[in-house]
């Protein structure tokens, strides 16, 4: 029966791919060819810069016209009360195109031909019917300034001159002074035009720029005028820099492209706050703040792999902020540090935050390979490990008030996630001991604690749930939960087969990924992403790849694109940034099985699917290196693994699923 259900599920996955709205574009992006699709259709995407974020709600109506609404977020324009959600936010339907005059009349017959996403830009290409003009709109957040930039290009593709009148506009809004931390804020919508009147000859184009910006006079800020094309170059330069490192080459172009998109979304959402660079989840809710799960656990360990220095700065800064709250009374570290570092949120109690921080920080410093950063963060890692040790129940697992879902679903007095994270952190800490000159006795202590915890987890959480030999997420749990995947990511594989059967059974897996709890309608991508990574890590690459292909097609080319999302129904499938980091880690830690063991060493367990002959990860920037990893299938169930670049390469021959140790 289980095999029959799984076969039916696979058939559903395969047939759903035919419904893709978007397709891969030759330029490395994706494109929606409007004439070839069903209308109307609307979607939304979040895009971020160091001082601003925007959620563009765009679509095409049944008559082919564009709909566009711009939700603006200024994380450093703080409102009162200055809490987690106190970023200044406004929505704008302002559209400078509607005020363009062509041959004496305003534009009223626009037909969208395509919408594309590439290099962190949303580009709409339209035809202005009856006047011989093509219109190209490009939307993106400024890389460093508090504004959304809109670049417009009108091209005369007809046979006669076109008289244009471009709008020279400036709209201002002032917020009430009593509602802002630094008083009133000024919001400006304006255009930057080359000339008010233009005679556009056949084959020629004219460009102009529009911006939506916000500033605080109380912070000595002022209105800005910018060169839209220069801002465009800065945005594309950031995207190009991110794509030059950590390049995935596989036989599946959709997975490759989704990986490239994920690197951008994971990396762009970092805000230059008064408390230093802070990576923020986004979603029109979470900015200028950090969380023990989204930042410390999910995305921070990824940044060293792609060599993104600003990302590493934000990771290091976040751990320093958490370190401020170490204490001798062994009170929990806050779940979140908010309002540019000036306040905290701890509304869910202890969510296992110390385990999240210890897990993420120890992996981060090993991969980052900076002894100075590791030395600075070592006390935090040790404190978090000791905190978890002091929270052990008599059964040997870690107690916590909640898990990262903060009470949305039951988690008991001790949950599987917290103990799994603590287990992996102990192993990483043992590796760190050697790098930091700590005693071998301390490393042995951490390894012994990890071994005992693993036994305790099996005894406490192991069990049969809904007919599957897997894990109870908490004591008394008798309904399947998606987070049963978490031990697989940490190398705990005693119940791998039953757990994987449960994860991909119709009780948990749906066309939207994995349900949080069997029988519910709620899904959170983070558990789906952890599960896919864990299935690779457990040595089931064929099954993992089949579902990764389905997931990647749905998220990159389906109805809501192009990133991993937070959840549904909560948040309306927001493009929270750290989830894209979790997608990228499916590749680094799942498909390639990279596990840091020192500042310049790691184990590698490549999981090459049967349908693939080879795969490569180019320009890996971890461990102070810049190297390639190439995996190629050999005869007799062997893999050839080449690590390095240029003259510095080392070749290994391993069995499929076998680990190797490499030192740079």
Secondary structure, 3 states (H helix, E strand, C coil): CHHHHHHHHHHHHHHHHHHCCCEECCCCCEEEEHHHCCCCEEEEEEEECCCCEEEEEEEECCCCCEEEEEEEEEEEEEECCCCCCCEEEEEECCCHHHHCEECCEECCCEEEEEEEEECCEEEEEEEECCCCEEEEEEEEECCCCCEEEEEEEEEECCCCCEEEECCCCEEEEECCHHHECCCCEEEEEEEECCCCEEEECCCCEEEEEEEEEEEEHHHCCCCCCCCHHHHHHHHHHHHHHHHCCCEEECCCHHHHHHHHHHHHHHHHCEEEECCEEEECCECCCECCCEEHHHHHHHHHHHHHHHCCHHHHHHHHHHHHHHHCCCCCCCCCCCCEEEHHHCEEECCCCCCCHHHHHHHHHHHHHHHHCCHHHHHHHHHHHHHHHHHHHHCECCCCCECCCCCCCCCCCCCCCCEHHHHHHHHHHHHHHHHHHHHCCCCHHHHHHHHHHHHHHHHHHHHHHEEEECCEEEECCECCCCCCEHHHHHHHHCCCCCCHHHHHHHHCCCCCEECCEEECECCCCCEEHHHHHHHHHHHHHCCCHHHHHHHHHHHHHHHHHCCCCCCCCCEECHHHCCCCHHHHHHHHHHHHHHHCCEEEEECCEEEECCCCCCCCCEEEEEEECCCCCCEEEEEEECCCCEEEEEEEECCEEEEEEEECCCCEEEEC
